[in-house]
Amino acid sequence: MATVARFQVDYTRFLDPQGEVVTPLPEFARDPEVLVPLYRAMQLTRTFDTKAIALQRTGKIGTFASALGQEAIGVGVASAMRNEDLLVPSYRDHAAQFVRGVAMTESLLYWGGDERGSDFAWPREDLPVCVPIATQVCHAAGAAYAFKLRGEARVAVCFLGDGGTSKGDFYEAMNFGAVWQAPLVIVVNNNQWAISVPRPMQSASGTLAQKAIAAGIEGLQVDGNDIVAVHDAARRAIEKARGGGGPTLIEAISYRLGDHTTADDATRYRDPAVVQEQWSFEPIRRLRAHLVRLGAWEQEKEERLAKECAEAVEQAVQAYLAIPPPTPKAMFDHLYRTLPAALQEQRDTALAFAPDGGGHG
């Protein structure tokens, strides 16, 4: 018997939970002026999350998926992208969207059930939030292949959760991207829970990163609570893809500190002691400790940032609440170039029952 192949999965961490450097930092992370904006972006996301949950509880938006404890993944990856790259998000990736230029008001519109929130003013070609599990990986692979066919130096970056790696869409898209050496980066947010199903119960794979091996692409694992590790891995994978090196799968280890969504009650299936313990690993505290140790952060700056974030979020909320809701007509506007007769009848009926006759939506 002969061994025909051997594989390994590398794990990267630069900052430990106390913010101490445990591996020599990559060049970008040696400058605190580069790290501070990443810290600000994570804090803004957490402030937005808190407010969004309050809005849902008071009926002002619908079901919302918080990124609590996972902010380093979205911010770290998106900050490594170029403007011309393509973000293909799932439903927990507003941290990445904000870095890309999506407005908080647009995000609130989306979570309020208004698809005008997906018509981004800035990252015009970034895809909207995808709620079906793992289907967005197929979209990303297709877009990446299109970039290659056109000879465009662009990369499609896709997010999904650990549960999504058990879906056929994930494997098919990864295989497609690998065969065609498409400029694709797949980021798995392994937050340990697929709704109420713990990681060991939905995949027996030792790591999720090793699922890349079957497709013939590089798979690596990073500490998803260390934004330096996330950004560094994303930057290297994106530039490899841009240079024709093909796809990469990045597994970012994190923990979902909140409920799956506002429609969930995680206390029914999680041990509170474990959740409390996981708070000591969360990414914002970790980077703050590192910046304080460098003399680049202090309490006065922290208080000022908290005020700035609260004001920015409140301004976005007020702008969202001031936008008139769409009329029933909006349900039919973008389905077909020419609306079929059956749907035309439904449209007419909906407008007849609208208080203002359908308005100008």
C-alpha positions in Angstrom: 0.0 0.0 0.0 1.3 3.5 -0.9 0.3 7.0 0.2 -0.8 8.9 -2.9 -1.5 12.3 -1.2 -1.2 14.1 2.1 -2.9 17.3 3.2 -2.8 19.7 6.1 -4.9 22.7 7.3 -3.0 25.6 8.7 -4.4 27.8 11.5 -3.5 31.4 12.0 -3.7 33.7 15.1 -1.7 36.8 15.7 -3.5 38.3 18.8 -4.6 36.1 21.7 -7.8 36.9 23.6 -5.9 39.4 25.8 -4.7 41.3 22.8 -1.1 40.0 23.2 0.9 39.3 20.0 1.6 35.6 19.8 2.9 35.5 16.2 4.9 38.3 14.5 2.4 40.7 13.0 2.0 41.1 9.2 3.3 44.5 8.0 -0.1 46.2 7.8 -0.9 45.4 11.4 2.3 47.1 12.7 0.7 50.5 12.2 -2.0 51.4 14.7 -3.4 53.9 12.3 -4.4 51.0 10.1 -6.0 49.1 13.0 -8.0 51.9 14.5 -10.4 52.2 11.5 -11.1 48.4 11.8 -11.9 48.9 15.5 -14.2 51.7 14.7 -16.0 49.7 12.0 -16.6 46.8 14.5 -17.9 49.2 17.1 -20.3 50.8 14.6 -21.6 47.3 13.7 -22.2 46.4 17.3 -24.0 49.7 18.0 -26.2 49.1 14.9 -27.0 45.6 16.0 -28.2 46.8 19.4 -30.5 49.4 17.9 -31.8 47.0 15.2 -32.8 44.5 17.8 -34.6 47.2 19.7 -36.4 48.3 16.4 -37.5 44.7 15.8 -38.8 44.4 19.3 -41.0 47.5 18.8 -42.3 46.4 15.4 -40.3 48.8 13.3 -38.3 46.2 11.3 -38.8 42.5 10.8 -36.7 39.5 11.9 -33.1 40.5 12.2 -29.8 38.5 12.3 -27.3 40.0 14.7 -23.5 39.8 14.1 -22.7 40.0 17.8 -19.3 38.5 18.4 -18.6 38.0 14.8 -17.8 41.6 13.7 -14.1 40.8 13.0 -15.0 38.5 10.1 -17.1 40.9 8.1 -14.9 43.9 8.8 -11.6 42.0 8.3 -12.6 40.5 5.0 -14.3 43.5 3.4 -11.5 45.8 4.3 -9.2 43.5 2.3 -11.3 43.9 -0.8 -11.0 46.4 -3.6 -13.9 48.6 -4.7 -14.2 46.7 -8.0 -14.5 43.3 -6.2 -17.9 41.7 -5.6 -19.4 41.0 -2.2 -21.8 38.1 -2.0 -23.3 38.2 1.5 -25.5 36.0 3.6 -28.0 37.4 6.1 -25.4 38.1 8.9 -22.9 40.1 6.9 -23.9 43.8 7.4 -20.5 44.4 9.0 -18.9 43.7 5.6 -21.6 45.6 3.8 -21.0 48.7 5.8 -17.3 48.6 5.1 -18.2 48.3 1.4 -20.3 51.4 1.5 -23.8 50.1 2.1 -25.7 52.7 4.2 -27.2 51.7 7.5 -30.5 53.2 6.3 -30.4 50.8 3.3 -29.9 47.9 5.7 -32.8 49.0 7.8 -35.0 49.3 4.8 -34.1 45.7 3.8 -34.8 44.3 7.3 -38.0 46.3 7.3 -39.2 44.3 4.3 -38.5 47.0 1.7 -36.5 45.8 -1.2 -35.4 49.4 -2.0 -32.8 48.7 0.7 -31.1 46.3 -1.7 -30.6 49.1 -4.3 -27.3 50.2 -2.9 -26.3 53.8 -3.7 -22.6 53.0 -3.5 -21.5 49.3 -4.1 -23.9 49.1 -7.0 -22.9 45.6 -8.1 -22.6 43.9 -4.7 -25.3 41.3 -4.4 -28.1 41.7 -2.0 -28.6 39.7 1.2 -29.2 36.0 0.6 -31.4 34.2 3.1 -31.6 30.7 1.5 -28.7 28.7 2.9 -25.6 28.4 0.6 -27.2 29.3 -2.7 -25.2 32.5 -2.7 -22.0 30.4 -3.1 -23.3 29.4 -6.5 -23.9 33.0 -7.4 -20.4 33.9 -6.4 -18.8 31.1 -8.4 -20.8 32.2 -11.5 -19.8 35.8 -11.1 -16.2 34.9 -10.5 -16.2 32.8 -13.7 -17.7 35.8 -15.6 -14.8 38.0 -14.4 -12.4 35.4 -15.7 -14.1 35.2 -19.1 -14.1 39.0 -19.4 -10.5 39.3 -18.4 -11.4 41.5 -15.5 -9.1 41.7 -12.5 -12.0 41.3 -10.0 -12.7 38.8 -7.2 -16.0 37.5 -5.9 -16.0 37.1 -2.1 -18.7 35.0 -0.6 -19.8 34.5 3.0 -21.8 31.6 4.5 -22.2 30.0 7.9 -20.9 26.6 9.2 -24.3 25.0 8.5 -24.1 26.1 4.9 -21.1 23.9 4.3 -23.4 20.8 4.6 -25.5 21.9 1.6 -25.0 20.7 -1.9 -24.9 24.2 -3.3 -21.6 24.8 -1.3 -19.9 21.7 -2.7 -21.1 22.3 -6.3 -20.0 25.9 -6.3 -16.6 25.1 -4.8 -16.1 22.3 -7.4 -17.1 24.6 -10.2 -14.8 27.4 -9.1 -11.9 25.1 -8.6 -12.2 23.4 -12.0 -12.3 26.8 -13.8 -9.8 28.4 -11.5 -12.2 31.3 -11.0 -11.2 34.3 -8.9 -13.3 33.2 -5.9 -12.9 33.5 -2.1 -15.3 31.6 0.1 -15.4 32.7 3.8 -17.1 30.3 6.3 -18.2 32.0 9.5 -18.0 29.0 11.8 -19.9 30.5 14.7 -20.5 26.9 16.1 -24.3 26.9 15.6 -26.6 26.3 12.6 -29.6 27.8 14.3 -30.0 25.4 17.2 -27.8 22.6 15.8 -24.3 22.6 17.2 -21.3 22.3 14.9 -20.5 18.6 15.8 -24.0 17.5 15.0 -24.2 18.9 11.5 -20.7 17.9 10.2 -18.3 15.2 11.4 -15.5 16.9 9.5 -12.5 17.7 11.7 -12.4 21.2 10.3 -14.6 22.9 7.8 -11.5 24.2 6.0 -10.6 20.7 4.9 -13.7 20.5 2.8 -11.8 22.5 0.3 -9.4 19.5 -0.2 -11.9 17.4 -2.1 -12.5 20.3 -4.5 -8.7 20.7 -5.1 -8.4 24.2 -3.6 -6.6 25.7 -0.6 -8.4 25.5 2.7 -7.2 27.4 5.7 -8.5 28.2 9.2 -8.1 31.4 11.1 -9.1 32.8 14.5 -12.2 34.7 13.5 -12.1 36.8 16.7 -8.6 38.1 15.7 -9.3 40.8 13.0 -5.6 40.8 12.1 -5.7 37.1 11.2 -8.9 37.5 9.3 -7.8 40.5 7.3 -4.4 38.9 6.5 -5.9 35.7 5.3 -8.5 37.5 3.2 -5.9 39.8 1.7 -3.7 36.9 0.7 -6.6 34.9 -0.7 -8.1 37.8 -2.7 -4.8 38.7 -4.3 -4.0 35.1 -5.1 -7.4 34.9 -6.8 -6.8 38.2 -8.6 -3.5 36.9 -9.9 -5.0 33.7 -11.4 -4.3 31.4 -8.5 -7.8 30.2 -8.1 -10.2 29.9 -5.2 -9.6 29.7 -1.5 -11.8 28.6 1.4 -11.3 30.4 4.7 -12.8 29.0 7.8 -13.0 31.7 10.5 -13.6 30.3 14.0 -16.0 32.5 16.0 -19.0 32.2 18.3 -22.5 33.5 17.9 -23.0 35.4 21.2 -26.6 36.3 20.5 -29.6 34.4 19.2 -29.7 33.0 15.7 -32.1 35.8 14.8 -34.7 37.8 16.7 -37.1 34.9 16.0 -34.9 32.6 18.1 -34.4 32.0 21.8 -31.0 30.4 22.2 -31.4 30.0 25.9 -33.5 26.9 25.1 -30.6 25.0 23.6 -27.3 26.6 24.9 -25.6 26.5 28.2 -25.4 30.1 29.6 -22.1 29.3 31.2 -20.5 28.4 27.9 -21.9 31.6 26.3 -20.5 33.7 29.1 -17.1 32.1 28.7 -17.1 32.9 25.0 -17.4 36.6 25.8 -13.8 36.5 26.8 -12.8 35.7 23.3 -14.9 38.3 21.4 -13.1 40.5 18.8 -13.7 44.1 19.9 -12.4 43.6 23.4 -9.3 41.8 21.9 -8.4 44.6 19.5 -9.1 47.3 22.1 -6.7 45.6 24.5 -4.0 45.5 21.8 -4.5 49.2 20.9 -4.4 50.3 24.5 -1.2 48.3 25.0 0.3 50.2 22.0 -0.8 53.5 23.5 -3.0 54.1 20.5 -6.3 54.0 22.4 -7.7 55.4 25.7 -10.9 55.9 27.6 -11.5 59.4 26.2 -11.3 58.0 22.6 -13.6 55.2 23.6 -16.2 57.5 24.9 -16.0 59.7 21.9 -16.3 56.8 19.5 -19.4 55.4 21.4 -21.0 58.8 21.0 -20.2 59.0 17.3 -21.5 55.5 16.7 -24.7 56.2 18.6 -25.3 59.4 16.7 -24.6 57.8 13.3 -27.0 54.9 14.0 -29.7 57.2 15.3 -29.4 59.4 12.2 -29.8 56.3 10.0 -32.8 55.2 12.0 -34.5 58.5 11.7 -33.9 58.6 7.9 -35.3 55.1 7.6 -38.4 55.9 9.6 -39.0 59.0 7.5 -39.1 57.0 4.2 -42.7 56.4 3.1 -43.5 52.7 2.9 -43.8 51.1 -0.6 -47.3 50.7 -2.0 -48.8 47.3 -2.9 -47.8 48.2 -6.5 -44.2 47.5 -5.6 -44.8 43.8 -5.3 -45.4 43.6 -9.1 -43.1 46.2 -10.5 -40.0 44.1 -11.1 -41.3 40.6 -11.7 -41.7 40.7 -15.5 -41.1 43.1 -18.3 -44.7 42.5 -19.3 -46.9 41.4 -16.4 -48.9 38.2 -17.2 -52.6 38.5 -17.2 -53.1 36.6 -14.0 -50.7 38.8 -12.1 -52.1 41.9 -13.7 -55.5 40.9 -12.2 -53.9 40.5 -8.8 -52.2 43.8 -9.1 -55.4 45.6 -9.9 -57.1 43.9 -7.0 -54.3 44.9 -4.6 -54.4 48.5 -5.8 -58.2 48.7 -5.4 -57.8 47.9 -1.7 -54.9 50.2 -1.1 -55.9 53.3 1.0 -54.6 55.7 -1.6 -55.3 53.7 -4.7 -51.7 52.5 -4.9 -50.0 55.8 -4.9 -46.8 56.3 -6.9 -44.6 53.5 -5.4 
